[in-house]
């Protein structure tokens, strides 16, 4: 089964695979100078860019970006089994999707060459520990920006606005959170989707898996009745299974995606935000959306507006 093959696949584009550690490393304590403020009125507020985005050959000496350039590659934590966002192409083996194009855009800003990146395949639960330890430079893995996460890592400005929904078997009557009572509902460990399921549908039976593809396998085996997650993720799952459907429903959360970055690397956050501002203004964001998401989700909306205030 193609879905099962996705679970074991793991490689990089352009560089050798970086193996994951047997267990997540002990998080390094973030610098207090980069810590989130005591209050968090708007989690999407990030650090404002400082002036014009520098050319790749003119990066500030000693900056995080210069160190990445000297290393020769940007290391990004991504998914390899989230169809449309970050998944392995079964033909050429490369990992591709909306999130991967965000990585490519940042890479081009640092190197002038969008191929000088290394993709490290990680689980949702790995995202924060690997950022804190410095094992990855950024995380582009459908990571929702929340106030709690700001206490541990930093985020770019919002690059996509998703919403949590449910996926069920074709013909099932469940279309709302209330309909999930008594049903086995899968969500990945360490995700806001799982937390929301438990908070808003306490009568549902929450089942955890390491990834949404793992949830799809359980769904196909009859071990769960439904899956919950962001509409982008569920659209990809439904495209892989003719018996799965995301029924017409109102999203019950707003999920703003940001690129995760180590809290100490504020200069990199500002740099990435300047690059995202370019993508919004020159139409590249819309082109990326149309490439991956227009078919299942409809015409491109306006890009999410950047909010600064840290």
ABEGO torsion letter per residue (X at the ends): XAAAAAAABBBBBGBBBBBBBABBBBBBBBBAAABBBABBABAABBBBBBEBBBBAAABBBGBAAAAAAAAGBBBBBBBAABBGABBBBAAAGBBBEAAAAAAAAAAAAAAGBAABBBBBBBBAAAAAAAAAAGABABBBBGBBBBAAAAAABBBBBBABBBBBBBBBBBGBABABAAAABGBBBBBBBGBAAAAAAAAABAABBBBBBABAAAAAAAAAAGABABBBEBAAAAAAAAAABAABBBBBBBBABBBBBBBBBBAABAAAAAAAAAAAAAAAAAGAAAAAAAAAAAAAAEBBBBBBBBBBGX
